[in-house]
C-alpha cells in the first residue's frame, strides 16, 4: 500500500509479496542512531546494506515510505515475538530519526506522525496495541532501540487514536 502523505523513496531491500498474502500482526519501532534523515534514508535504500524499513520518520515529521506494506522489509534481523521467529515476515518496521543515546528527545511532531501512522496500521491490520513493540523487545540482548522513547505517552496517544 502506498501511504498518503509519505514521500516514496523505494528501497531495493525487501521480499515481495502479493497484496493480502502477508499477514501483518506487529509494528516494530526503531531508532536510526543518527542526527539527520538523509544518511539513514540513503543507507536503507542502498542495495549493499541489505537492510530496510517500511517507513522512516524525521524529527520534523517528514515521512518516507521505503517499502510497500505488503512486502517484507529487512528491519528486524534475528528476532522473535510472541513465540514466532523472523519478525520481518509479519511486521511493519518504522525507523525514527534519533541518536538512540537515551538523551536525544523525540519531538512532538515526530511522535504525532508516528502515532497517526501506527494507529492507521493497527486499524487496517487489526493489530493489538500489545503488538506495537520496540526493536529491543524482539531482539533482546542484540538491540536496544529506541532508547529514551516515551512509551507511556505514546501508548496513551495511540489508544486514543485507535479508538477515534
ZIMOHU-V780821 format. One record per backbone hydrogen bond with DSSP energy under -0.5 kcal/mol. CO is the residue of the C=O (numbers start at 1). NH is the residue of the N-H. Records with the same first field share a line. If there is no record, write none. Layout:
# ZIMOHU-V780821
CO=NH, NH
This chain:
# ZIMOHU-V780821
1=3, 69
2=4
3=6
7=9, 65
12=14
13=74
14=16
15=72
18=21, 22
21=23
23=25
26=92
27=29, 133
28=94
29=135
30=96
37=41
38=42
39=43
40=44
41=45
43=46
45=47
46=49, 50
54=66, 67
55=95
56=58, 64
57=97
58=61
59=110
62=58
63=7
64=56, 66
65=9
66=11
68=71
71=73
72=15
73=75
74=52
79=86
81=84
83=85
84=81
86=89
87=90
88=91
90=25, 26
92=28
93=54, 55
94=30
95=57
96=32
98=33, 34
105=107
107=111
108=112
109=113
110=114
111=115
112=116
113=117
114=118
115=119
116=120
117=121
118=122
119=123
120=124
121=125
122=126, 127
126=128
128=131
129=132
131=27, 133
133=29
134=137, 138
135=138, 139
138=80
139=142, 143
145=136
146=149
149=151
150=154
151=155
152=156
153=157
154=158
155=159
156=160
157=161
158=162
159=163
160=164
